[in-house]
């Protein structure tokens, strides 16, 4: 169920503030007019050892999709935002955000692409 703020189309800042106060930050839950509101996802700068490991994994992985995901983390470390990263690597913003969240939760080992597990 989407919460729409049709009266605030010209007052996007107010609509965003209402979304934040209501805790409705998911684009599937809170929309400002026809545009979903998603707060920017940023990564803290990683230490040198992690950055060296990230670059090594990016350059050495044989799996193309895993390389793309490592590239997303590298771009985030250069202060690119999720929409910019998604355009650069030709993936959806959802995928970009999901990869960054996995990195935040599980580090570099959580980043590589995994084969989906199909329920039987």
The first five atom37 places (N, CA, C, CB, O) and aatype in JSON, in Angstrom:
{
  "aatype": [20, 20, 20, 20, 20, 20, 20, 20, 20, 20, 20, 20, 20, 20, 20, 20, 20, 20, 20, 20, 20, 20, 20, 20, 20, 20, 20, 20, 20, 20, 20, 20, 20, 20, 20, 20, 20, 20, 20, 20, 20, 20, 20, 20, 20, 20, 20, 20, 20, 20, 20, 20, 20, 20, 20, 20, 20, 20, 20, 20, 20, 20, 20, 20, 20, 20, 20, 20, 20, 20, 20, 20, 20, 20, 20, 20, 20, 20, 20, 20, 20, 20, 20, 20, 20, 20, 20, 20, 20, 20, 20, 20, 20, 20, 20, 20, 20, 20, 20, 20, 20, 20, 20, 20, 20, 20, 20, 20, 20, 20, 20, 20, 20, 20, 20, 20, 20, 20, 20, 20],
  "atom_mask": [
    [1, 1, 1, 1, 1],
    [1, 1, 1, 1, 1],
    [1, 1, 1, 1, 1],
    [1, 1, 1, 1, 1],
    [1, 1, 1, 1, 1],
    [1, 1, 1, 1, 1],
    [1, 1, 1, 1, 1],
    [1, 1, 1, 1, 1],
    [1, 1, 1, 1, 1],
    [1, 1, 1, 1, 1],
    [1, 1, 1, 1, 1],
    [1, 1, 1, 1, 1],
    [1, 1, 1, 1, 1],
    [1, 1, 1, 1, 1],
    [1, 1, 1, 1, 1],
    [1, 1, 1, 1, 1],
    [1, 1, 1, 1, 1],
    [1, 1, 1, 1, 1],
    [1, 1, 1, 1, 1],
    [1, 1, 1, 1, 1],
    [1, 1, 1, 1, 1],
    [1, 1, 1, 1, 1],
    [1, 1, 1, 1, 1],
    [1, 1, 1, 1, 1],
    [1, 1, 1, 1, 1],
    [1, 1, 1, 1, 1],
    [1, 1, 1, 1, 1],
    [1, 1, 1, 1, 1],
    [1, 1, 1, 1, 1],
    [1, 1, 1, 1, 1],
    [1, 1, 1, 1, 1],
    [1, 1, 1, 1, 1],
    [1, 1, 1, 1, 1],
    [1, 1, 1, 1, 1],
    [1, 1, 1, 1, 1],
    [1, 1, 1, 1, 1],
    [1, 1, 1, 1, 1],
    [1, 1, 1, 1, 1],
    [1, 1, 1, 1, 1],
    [1, 1, 1, 1, 1],
    [1, 1, 1, 1, 1],
    [1, 1, 1, 1, 1],
    [1, 1, 1, 1, 1],
    [1, 1, 1, 1, 1],
    [1, 1, 1, 1, 1],
    [1, 1, 1, 1, 1],
    [1, 1, 1, 1, 1],
    [1, 1, 1, 1, 1],
    [1, 1, 1, 1, 1],
    [1, 1, 1, 1, 1],
    [1, 1, 1, 1, 1],
    [1, 1, 1, 1, 1],
    [1, 1, 1, 1, 1],
    [1, 1, 1, 1, 1],
    [1, 1, 1, 1, 1],
    [1, 1, 1, 1, 1],
    [1, 1, 1, 1, 1],
    [1, 1, 1, 1, 1],
    [1, 1, 1, 1, 1],
    [1, 1, 1, 1, 1],
    [1, 1, 1, 1, 1],
    [1, 1, 1, 1, 1],
    [1, 1, 1, 1, 1],
    [1, 1, 1, 1, 1],
    [1, 1, 1, 1, 1],
    [1, 1, 1, 1, 1],
    [1, 1, 1, 1, 1],
    [1, 1, 1, 1, 1],
    [1, 1, 1, 1, 1],
    [1, 1, 1, 1, 1],
    [1, 1, 1, 1, 1],
    [1, 1, 1, 1, 1],
    [1, 1, 1, 1, 1],
    [1, 1, 1, 1, 1],
    [1, 1, 1, 1, 1],
    [1, 1, 1, 1, 1],
    [1, 1, 1, 1, 1],
    [1, 1, 1, 1, 1],
    [1, 1, 1, 1, 1],
    [1, 1, 1, 1, 1],
    [1, 1, 1, 1, 1],
    [1, 1, 1, 1, 1],
    [1, 1, 1, 1, 1],
    [1, 1, 1, 1, 1],
    [1, 1, 1, 1, 1],
    [1, 1, 1, 1, 1],
    [1, 1, 1, 1, 1],
    [1, 1, 1, 1, 1],
    [1, 1, 1, 1, 1],
    [1, 1, 1, 1, 1],
    [1, 1, 1, 1, 1],
    [1, 1, 1, 1, 1],
    [1, 1, 1, 1, 1],
    [1, 1, 1, 1, 1],
    [1, 1, 1, 1, 1],
    [1, 1, 1, 1, 1],
    [1, 1, 1, 1, 1],
    [1, 1, 1, 1, 1],
    [1, 1, 1, 1, 1],
    [1, 1, 1, 1, 1],
    [1, 1, 1, 1, 1],
    [1, 1, 1, 1, 1],
    [1, 1, 1, 1, 1],
    [1, 1, 1, 1, 1],
    [1, 1, 1, 1, 1],
    [1, 1, 1, 1, 1],
    [1, 1, 1, 1, 1],
    [1, 1, 1, 1, 1],
    [1, 1, 1, 1, 1],
    [1, 1, 1, 1, 1],
    [1, 1, 1, 1, 1],
    [1, 1, 1, 1, 1],
    [1, 1, 1, 1, 1],
    [1, 1, 1, 1, 1],
    [1, 1, 1, 1, 1],
    [1, 1, 1, 1, 1],
    [1, 1, 1, 1, 1],
    [1, 1, 1, 1, 1],
    [1, 1, 1, 1, 1],
    [1, 1, 1, 1, 1]
  ],
  "atom_positions": [
    [[0.85, -1.18, 0.0], [0.0, 0.0, 0.0], [0.89, 1.23, 0.0], [-0.96, 0.0, 1.22], [1.72, 1.4, 0.89]],
    [[0.72, 2.07, -0.96], [1.54, 3.28, -1.07], [0.83, 4.45, -0.4], [1.84, 3.6, -2.55], [-0.38, 4.61, -0.52]],
    [[1.6, 5.23, 0.28], [1.08, 6.46, 0.87], [1.44, 7.58, -0.09], [1.65, 6.71, 2.32], [2.62, 7.82, -0.35]],
    [[0.45, 8.23, -0.59], [0.69, 9.29, -1.57], [0.4, 10.65, -0.95], [-0.16, 9.08, -2.83], [-0.5, 10.79, -0.13]],
    [[1.15, 11.63, -1.35], [0.95, 12.99, -0.88], [0.62, 13.88, -2.08], [2.2, 13.51, -0.13], [1.44, 14.73, -2.45]],
    [[-0.57, 13.72, -2.69], [-0.87, 14.48, -3.9], [-0.96, 15.99, -3.64], [-2.15, 14.0, -4.5], [-0.75, 16.77, -4.56]],
    [[-1.28, 16.4, -2.41], [-1.4, 17.82, -2.13], [-0.05, 18.51, -2.01], [-2.19, 18.03, -0.87], [0.04, 19.74, -2.07]],
    [[1.02, 17.72, -1.84], [2.34, 18.28, -1.6], [3.26, 18.15, -2.81], [2.96, 17.62, -0.41], [4.48, 18.18, -2.65]],
    [[2.71, 18.01, -4.0], [3.58, 17.83, -5.18], [4.59, 18.97, -5.31], [2.73, 17.75, -6.44], [5.73, 18.73, -5.72]],
    [[4.19, 20.17, -4.99], [5.13, 21.29, -5.09], [5.91, 21.49, -3.81], [4.38, 22.56, -5.45], [6.78, 22.36, -3.75]],
    [[5.62, 20.73, -2.79], [6.29, 20.85, -1.51], [7.02, 19.56, -1.16], [5.29, 21.22, -0.4], [6.78, 18.97, -0.11]],
    [[7.9, 19.13, -2.06], [8.58, 17.85, -1.87], [9.32, 17.77, -0.54], [9.54, 17.6, -3.0], [9.32, 16.71, 0.09]],
    [[9.95, 18.86, -0.09], [10.67, 18.85, 1.18], [9.75, 18.51, 2.33], [11.33, 20.2, 1.42], [10.12, 17.73, 3.21]],
    [[8.55, 19.09, 2.34], [7.59, 18.8, 3.4], [7.14, 17.35, 3.33], [6.37, 19.73, 3.3], [7.02, 16.69, 4.37]],
    [[6.9, 16.85, 2.13], [6.48, 15.46, 1.99], [7.58, 14.51, 2.45], [6.11, 15.16, 0.53], [7.3, 13.51, 3.11]],
    [[8.84, 14.82, 2.12], [9.96, 14.0, 2.58], [10.03, 14.0, 4.1], [11.28, 14.5, 1.99], [10.25, 12.96, 4.72]],
    [[9.85, 15.18, 4.7], [9.89, 15.29, 6.14], [8.78, 14.46, 6.78], [9.78, 16.76, 6.57], [9.0, 13.8, 7.79]],
    [[7.61, 14.49, 6.19], [6.5, 13.67, 6.7], [6.83, 12.19, 6.59], [5.21, 13.99, 5.94], [6.5, 11.42, 7.5]],
    [[7.46, 11.78, 5.49], [7.85, 10.39, 5.32], [8.85, 9.97, 6.4], [8.45, 10.16, 3.92], [8.74, 8.89, 6.98]],
    [[9.82, 10.83, 6.66], [10.83, 10.53, 7.67], [10.18, 10.42, 9.04], [11.93, 11.6, 7.68], [10.44, 9.46, 9.77]],
    [[9.35, 11.39, 9.38], [8.7, 11.36, 10.68], [7.8, 10.14, 10.85], [7.88, 12.63, 10.89], [7.72, 9.58, 11.94]],
    [[7.15, 9.74, 9.79], [6.25, 8.59, 9.86], [7.01, 7.27, 9.78], [5.23, 8.65, 8.75], [6.42, 6.2, 9.98]],
    [[8.31, 7.33, 9.48], [9.1, 6.11, 9.35], [8.83, 5.38, 8.05], [8.82, 5.19, 10.51], [9.11, 4.18, 7.95]],
    [[8.31, 6.06, 7.07], [7.97, 5.45, 5.78], [9.06, 5.76, 4.77], [6.59, 5.94, 5.26], [8.88, 6.62, 3.91]],
    [[10.18, 5.07, 4.88], [11.31, 5.4, 4.03], [11.46, 4.49, 2.84], [12.56, 5.37, 4.83], [12.25, 4.79, 1.94]],
    [[10.74, 3.4, 2.8], [10.84, 2.47, 1.68], [10.13, 3.05, 0.47], [10.26, 1.09, 2.05], [9.03, 3.59, 0.61]],
    [[10.72, 2.97, -0.72], [10.04, 3.49, -1.91], [8.77, 2.72, -2.22], [10.97, 3.44, -3.1], [7.92, 3.21, -2.96]],
    [[8.62, 1.53, -1.67], [7.4, 0.76, -1.88], [6.3, 1.23, -0.95], [7.66, -0.74, -1.66], [5.13, 0.89, -1.14]],
    [[6.66, 2.02, 0.06], [5.69, 2.48, 1.05], [5.39, 3.96, 0.91], [6.19, 2.18, 2.44], [4.24, 4.37, 1.02]],
    [[6.4, 4.76, 0.68], [6.23, 6.21, 0.7], [6.56, 6.8, -0.66], [7.11, 6.85, 1.79], [7.65, 6.58, -1.19]],
    [[5.62, 7.53, -1.23], [5.87, 8.18, -2.51], [5.53, 9.65, -2.38], [5.06, 7.52, -3.64], [4.58, 10.03, -1.71]],
    [[6.32, 10.46, -3.04], [6.09, 11.89, -3.11], [5.59, 12.15, -4.51], [7.38, 12.72, -2.76], [6.36, 12.14, -5.47]],
    [[4.31, 12.39, -4.63], [3.73, 12.5, -5.96], [3.91, 11.16, -6.65], [4.39, 13.65, -6.79], [3.42, 10.14, -6.16]],
    [[4.59, 11.14, -7.77], [4.85, 9.87, -8.46], [6.27, 9.39, -8.25], [4.57, 10.02, -9.96], [6.67, 8.37, -8.81]],
    [[7.06, 10.13, -7.44], [8.46, 9.8, -7.23], [8.66, 9.16, -5.86], [9.34, 11.05, -7.37], [8.31, 9.77, -4.85]],
    [[9.22, 7.94, -5.8], [9.47, 7.34, -4.49], [10.57, 8.09, -3.75], [9.85, 5.86, -4.64], [11.53, 8.56, -4.35]],
    [[10.4, 8.19, -2.43], [11.42, 8.84, -1.62], [12.29, 7.77, -0.98], [10.79, 9.75, -0.54], [11.8, 6.89, -0.29]],
    [[13.59, 7.86, -1.21], [14.55, 6.94, -0.62], [15.71, 7.78, -0.12], [15.02, 5.85, -1.64], [16.38, 8.44, -0.91]],
    [[15.96, 7.75, 1.18], [17.07, 8.57, 1.68], [18.39, 8.1, 1.09], [17.14, 8.52, 3.22], [18.53, 6.91, 0.8]],
    [[19.35, 8.99, 0.89], [20.62, 8.58, 0.29], [21.35, 7.58, 1.18], [21.5, 9.8, 0.04], [21.4, 7.73, 2.4]],
    [[21.92, 6.57, 0.56], [22.69, 5.56, 1.26], [24.16, 5.88, 1.03], [22.34, 4.11, 0.76], [24.62, 5.93, -0.1]],
    [[24.88, 6.09, 2.1], [26.3, 6.41, 1.98], [27.12, 5.41, 2.78], [26.58, 7.86, 2.45], [26.67, 4.9, 3.81]],
    [[28.31, 5.15, 2.3], [29.21, 4.25, 3.0], [30.3, 5.06, 3.69], [29.84, 3.23, 2.02], [30.78, 6.05, 3.14]],
    [[30.68, 4.64, 4.89], [31.83, 5.3, 5.51], [33.09, 4.9, 4.75], [31.94, 4.92, 7.02], [33.14, 3.85, 4.11]],
    [[34.1, 5.73, 4.82], [35.38, 5.4, 4.19], [35.98, 4.19, 4.9], [36.37, 6.61, 4.22], [36.0, 4.13, 6.13]],
    [[36.47, 3.24, 4.13], [37.06, 2.03, 4.7], [38.54, 2.25, 4.96], [36.84, 0.82, 3.77], [39.16, 3.15, 4.41]],
    [[39.1, 1.39, 5.81], [40.52, 1.51, 6.1], [41.33, 1.06, 4.89], [40.89, 0.67, 7.35], [40.8, 0.45, 3.96]],
    [[42.61, 1.35, 4.91], [43.5, 1.07, 3.78], [43.55, -0.41, 3.45], [44.9, 1.59, 4.08], [43.53, -0.78, 2.28]],
    [[43.62, -1.27, 4.47], [43.71, -2.71, 4.23], [42.46, -3.23, 3.51], [43.9, -3.47, 5.57], [42.57, -4.05, 2.6]],
    [[41.29, -2.75, 3.91], [40.04, -3.16, 3.26], [40.0, -2.66, 1.82], [38.82, -2.64, 4.04], [39.56, -3.37, 0.93]],
    [[40.46, -1.43, 1.6], [40.47, -0.88, 0.25], [41.41, -1.66, -0.66], [40.88, 0.6, 0.28], [41.09, -1.91, -1.82]],
    [[42.58, -2.05, -0.14], [43.52, -2.86, -0.92], [42.9, -4.22, -1.25], [44.86, -3.06, -0.14], [43.01, -4.7, -2.38]],
    [[42.24, -4.84, -0.27], [41.57, -6.12, -0.49], [40.45, -5.98, -1.52], [41.01, -6.67, 0.83], [40.28, -6.84, -2.38]],
    [[39.68, -4.89, -1.42], [38.59, -4.63, -2.37], [39.13, -4.5, -3.79], [37.84, -3.36, -1.98], [38.58, -5.11, -4.72]],
    [[40.18, -3.72, -3.97], [40.76, -3.55, -5.31], [41.31, -4.88, -5.86], [41.89, -2.49, -5.27], [41.18, -5.17, -7.05]],
    [[41.92, -5.66, -4.99], [42.45, -6.96, -5.41], [41.32, -7.89, -5.84], [43.26, -7.6, -4.28], [41.42, -8.56, -6.87]],
    [[40.25, -7.93, -5.06], [39.11, -8.78, -5.43], [38.49, -8.31, -6.74], [38.04, -8.77, -4.31], [38.13, -9.12, -7.59]],
    [[38.37, -6.98, -6.9], [37.81, -6.42, -8.13], [38.63, -6.84, -9.35], [37.75, -4.89, -8.04], [38.07, -7.23, -10.37]],
    [[39.93, -6.77, -9.24], [40.8, -7.08, -10.38], [40.96, -8.57, -10.64], [42.15, -6.47, -10.16], [41.23, -8.96, -11.78]],
    [[40.81, -9.41, -9.62], [41.12, -10.82, -9.78], [39.91, -11.75, -9.91], [41.93, -11.27, -8.63], [40.07, -12.9, -10.31]],
    [[38.72, -11.27, -9.59], [37.58, -12.18, -9.67], [37.26, -12.54, -11.12], [36.35, -11.54, -9.0], [37.23, -11.66, -11.98]],
    [[37.02, -13.82, -11.39], [36.68, -14.22, -12.76], [35.19, -14.01, -13.08], [37.06, -15.67, -12.97], [34.8, -14.06, -14.25]],
    [[34.38, -13.79, -12.06], [32.94, -13.68, -12.25], [32.56, -12.22, -12.55], [32.18, -14.19, -10.99], [32.8, -11.34, -11.72]],
    [[31.98, -11.98, -13.69], [31.7, -10.62, -14.17], [30.74, -9.89, -13.23], [31.1, -10.67, -15.58], [30.97, -8.72, -12.91]],
    [[29.69, -10.55, -12.78], [28.72, -9.88, -11.91], [29.33, -9.53, -10.56], [27.49, -10.77, -11.71], [29.02, -8.49, -9.98]],
    [[30.2, -10.39, -10.05], [30.89, -10.07, -8.79], [31.81, -8.87, -8.97], [31.7, -11.29, -8.29], [31.91, -8.01, -8.09]],
    [[32.48, -8.81, -10.11], [33.35, -7.67, -10.41], [32.52, -6.39, -10.43], [34.08, -7.86, -11.77], [32.96, -5.36, -9.91]],
    [[31.35, -6.42, -11.02], [30.47, -5.25, -11.07], [30.07, -4.82, -9.66], [29.21, -5.55, -11.92], [30.01, -3.63, -9.37]],
    [[29.8, -5.78, -8.81], [29.41, -5.46, -7.44], [30.57, -4.86, -6.65], [28.88, -6.71, -6.72], [30.37, -3.93, -5.87]],
    [[31.77, -5.37, -6.86], [32.93, -4.75, -6.22], [33.13, -3.33, -6.75], [34.2, -5.6, -6.48], [33.52, -2.43, -6.0]],
    [[32.86, -3.13, -8.05], [32.97, -1.8, -8.63], [31.99, -0.84, -7.95], [32.72, -1.85, -10.14], [32.32, 0.33, -7.74]],
    [[30.8, -1.32, -7.61], [29.82, -0.48, -6.93], [30.37, 0.02, -5.59], [28.51, -1.26, -6.7], [30.18, 1.18, -5.23]],
    [[31.06, -0.85, -4.87], [31.65, -0.45, -3.59], [32.78, 0.55, -3.82], [32.17, -1.69, -2.81], [32.9, 1.53, -3.08]],
    [[33.59, 0.31, -4.84], [34.67, 1.26, -5.16], [34.1, 2.64, -5.51], [35.52, 0.72, -6.32], [34.64, 3.66, -5.07]],
    [[33.04, 2.67, -6.28], [32.42, 3.94, -6.64], [31.83, 4.63, -5.41], [31.33, 3.73, -7.69], [31.92, 5.85, -5.27]],
    [[31.23, 3.86, -4.53], [30.69, 4.44, -3.3], [31.81, 5.04, -2.45], [29.93, 3.37, -2.49], [31.6, 6.04, -1.76]],
    [[32.98, 4.43, -2.49], [34.12, 4.96, -1.75], [34.63, 6.27, -2.37], [35.25, 3.93, -1.72], [35.35, 7.03, -1.72]],
    [[34.24, 6.53, -3.6], [34.6, 7.79, -4.27], [33.46, 8.8, -4.16], [34.95, 7.53, -5.76], [33.42, 9.78, -4.9]],
    [[32.53, 8.54, -3.22], [31.41, 9.43, -2.91], [30.33, 9.51, -3.98], [31.93, 10.8, -2.66], [29.57, 10.48, -4.01]],
    [[30.24, 8.51, -4.85], [29.11, 8.44, -5.77], [27.89, 7.95, -4.98], [29.42, 7.49, -6.98], [28.02, 7.14, -4.07]],
    [[26.72, 8.45, -5.35], [25.47, 8.03, -4.72], [24.86, 6.87, -5.52], [24.47, 9.22, -4.63], [25.25, 6.63, -6.66]],
    [[23.92, 6.16, -4.92], [23.33, 4.97, -5.53], [22.79, 5.23, -6.94], [22.22, 4.43, -4.66], [23.07, 4.43, -7.83]],
    [[22.04, 6.3, -7.19], [21.54, 6.52, -8.56], [22.68, 6.68, -9.58], [20.65, 7.76, -8.6], [22.58, 6.18, -10.7]],
    [[23.75, 7.36, -9.18], [24.9, 7.53, -10.08], [25.59, 6.19, -10.32], [25.9, 8.56, -9.5], [25.96, 5.87, -11.45]],
    [[25.78, 5.42, -9.26], [26.42, 4.11, -9.38], [25.61, 3.22, -10.31], [26.57, 3.45, -7.99], [26.17, 2.54, -11.17]],
    [[24.3, 3.22, -10.13], [23.43, 2.38, -10.96], [23.57, 2.73, -12.44], [21.96, 2.53, -10.51], [23.62, 1.83, -13.29]],
    [[23.62, 4.01, -12.75], [23.78, 4.43, -14.16], [25.14, 4.01, -14.71], [23.61, 5.95, -14.29], [25.23, 3.57, -15.86]],
    [[26.18, 4.13, -13.91], [27.52, 3.79, -14.38], [27.66, 2.3, -14.67], [28.56, 4.21, -13.34], [28.22, 1.92, -15.7]],
    [[27.15, 1.46, -13.78], [27.34, 0.0, -13.92], [26.17, -0.68, -14.65], [27.53, -0.63, -12.55], [26.16, -1.91, -14.81]],
    [[25.2, 0.11, -15.07], [24.05, -0.41, -15.83], [23.26, -1.46, -15.04], [24.51, -1.01, -17.15], [22.93, -2.52, -15.56]],
    [[22.98, -1.15, -13.79], [22.15, -1.99, -12.93], [21.08, -1.1, -12.32], [23.01, -2.7, -11.83], [21.17, 0.13, -12.4]],
    [[20.08, -1.7, -11.72], [19.01, -0.93, -11.09], [19.5, -0.29, -9.8], [17.79, -1.82, -10.82], [20.48, -0.73, -9.2]],
    [[18.81, 0.76, -9.38], [19.13, 1.39, -8.11], [18.9, 0.42, -6.96], [18.3, 2.66, -7.91], [19.63, 0.44, -5.97]],
    [[17.88, -0.44, -7.09], [17.62, -1.45, -6.06], [18.82, -2.36, -5.87], [16.37, -2.27, -6.41], [19.22, -2.67, -4.75]],
    [[19.4, -2.8, -6.98], [20.57, -3.68, -6.91], [21.74, -2.94, -6.27], [20.96, -4.19, -8.31], [22.44, -3.5, -5.42]],
    [[21.96, -1.7, -6.66], [23.04, -0.91, -6.08], [22.88, -0.75, -4.58], [23.1, 0.45, -6.74], [23.83, -0.94, -3.82]],
    [[21.68, -0.4, -4.15], [21.42, -0.24, -2.72], [21.58, -1.56, -1.97], [20.01, 0.33, -2.49], [22.13, -1.6, -0.87]],
    [[21.11, -2.64, -2.58], [21.21, -3.96, -1.94], [22.67, -4.36, -1.75], [20.47, -5.02, -2.78], [23.04, -4.9, -0.71]],
    [[23.51, -4.11, -2.75], [24.93, -4.45, -2.66], [25.6, -3.63, -1.56], [25.63, -4.22, -4.02], [26.38, -4.17, -0.77]],
    [[25.32, -2.33, -1.51], [25.93, -1.48, -0.48], [25.48, -1.92, 0.92], [25.57, -0.01, -0.72], [26.27, -1.92, 1.86]],
    [[24.21, -2.27, 1.05], [23.71, -2.73, 2.35], [24.37, -4.05, 2.75], [22.18, -2.9, 2.32], [24.69, -4.26, 3.92]],
    [[24.56, -4.95, 1.78], [25.25, -6.21, 2.08], [26.67, -5.94, 2.56], [25.27, -7.12, 0.85], [27.14, -6.57, 3.5]],
    [[27.34, -5.01, 1.9], [28.7, -4.67, 2.3], [28.71, -4.11, 3.73], [29.31, -3.65, 1.32], [29.55, -4.48, 4.54]],
    [[27.78, -3.22, 4.02], [27.71, -2.65, 5.36], [27.45, -3.72, 6.42], [26.61, -1.6, 5.43], [28.01, -3.67, 7.52]],
    [[26.61, -4.69, 6.08], [26.24, -5.73, 7.04], [27.29, -6.84, 7.16], [24.92, -6.34, 6.65], [27.52, -7.35, 8.26]],
    [[27.92, -7.22, 6.04], [28.79, -8.38, 6.07], [30.18, -8.2, 5.51], [28.14, -9.45, 5.35], [30.93, -9.18, 5.4]],
    [[30.56, -6.99, 5.15], [31.89, -6.76, 4.62], [32.05, -7.28, 3.2], [32.91, -7.4, 5.51], [31.07, -7.54, 2.51]],
    [[33.28, -7.42, 2.77], [33.58, -7.81, 1.39], [33.08, -9.21, 1.04], [35.06, -7.73, 1.14], [32.75, -9.48, -0.11]],
    [[33.04, -10.11, 2.02], [32.59, -11.47, 1.72], [31.1, -11.54, 1.37], [32.86, -12.37, 2.91], [30.65, -12.52, 0.79]],
    [[30.35, -10.51, 1.72], [28.91, -10.5, 1.42], [28.6, -9.89, 0.05], [28.17, -9.72, 2.5], [27.46, -9.92, -0.39]],
    [[29.6, -9.34, -0.62], [29.38, -8.61, -1.87], [29.22, -9.5, -3.11], [30.53, -7.67, -2.1], [28.34, -9.2, -3.92]],
    [[30.0, -10.56, -3.3], [29.91, -11.32, -4.56], [28.51, -11.81, -4.87], [30.84, -12.49, -4.51], [27.7, -12.08, -3.99]],
    [[28.27, -11.91, -6.17], [26.98, -12.43, -6.64], [26.83, -13.87, -6.19], [26.86, -12.32, -8.18], [27.77, -14.66, -6.23]],
    [[25.61, -14.18, -5.77], [25.3, -15.55, -5.35], [24.17, -16.11, -6.19], [24.94, -15.59, -3.84], [23.25, -15.38, -6.57]],
    [[24.23, -17.38, -6.47], [23.16, -18.03, -7.22], [21.91, -18.04, -6.35], [23.57, -19.47, -7.64], [21.95, -18.47, -5.2]],
    [[20.78, -17.56, -6.9], [19.55, -17.57, -6.1], [19.15, -18.99, -5.72], [18.41, -16.88, -6.87], [19.28, -19.93, -6.5]],
    [[18.66, -19.11, -4.51], [18.16, -20.39, -4.02], [16.67, -20.44, -4.33], [18.44, -20.59, -2.48], [15.9, -19.6, -3.87]],
    [[16.28, -21.43, -5.12], [14.88, -21.57, -5.51], [14.15, -22.45, -4.5], [14.76, -22.15, -6.93], [14.61, -23.53, -4.15]],
    [[13.01, -21.96, -4.06], [12.2, -22.73, -3.11], [11.52, -23.87, -3.87], [11.14, -21.81, -2.41], [11.05, -23.7, -4.99]],
    [[11.46, -25.02, -3.25], [10.79, -26.16, -3.88], [9.52, -26.52, -3.19], [11.69, -27.35, -3.92], [8.84, -27.46, -3.6]]
  ]
}
